[in-house]
């Protein structure tokens, strides 16, 4: 049955995570018809010091700009 992994930085509150899990579960059930008790959602939090985009570490002060290379 569906197993959903969300990978993000560790900056969400418990309430935000709870809401995300509820909404992903509900939407997955509506789209696939999978039973609610067979849908698993895992939120994996990766520190910014272990995250990079476009060759730029997420901890770099100019990350929002430098990581948007086209």
N, C-alpha and C positions, 0 to 999 in steps of 0.2 A: 504494500500500500504506500501512499505518498510519504516521502521523507523530504522535508524542506530544510535547507540550511541557509541562514542569513549570516553573512560575514560583514562585520562593521567595526568601527572604532568603539571603544568602551566609554561612550558618553551619553547613553540612553538611561533614563530612569527605569526603575522596576515597573512603574505604571505604563511607560511607553512600550516596554518589552511585552508586558501582558496584553496590551491592546494590539500590538503587531501580531502576536501569536494567535489571538482570537480572530482577527480579521483574515489572516492567511489561512487559518483552518476553515473558517466559514466560506471563503471564496473557493478554496480547493474543493470543499464538499459540493458547493453549488455547480462548479464547472465539471468535476469528474464523477460526482455521485458516490465517491468513497465515503464509507461510514466515518463519522466524526472520531470515533475511538480508534480508528486505524490511521489517522493523519498525525504525523509527528513533525514538530517544528523545533529546530535548534538554532539558537542565536550564539554565534561564535564571535567573541570580541578579540580583535587583534590590536595590540598597542600601536600607536602611530610610529614608534621607533622600529617597528617590524613591517611597515607598510610603505610601498613606493608606487608611484605612477609616473610614466614617461621618464624613468631613470632618476626621479627626484624623491628623496625621503619625505614622508609626510610631516616630519618634525621640522623641516626647513621652513624658516620664517616666510619665504615667498612661495611656498608650496601651491597655494590656489592659482597663482599665475604661471609658475614654471611647469606645473604638471599638465597644463593645457596646450601642449605642443601639438601641432597638426602635421 
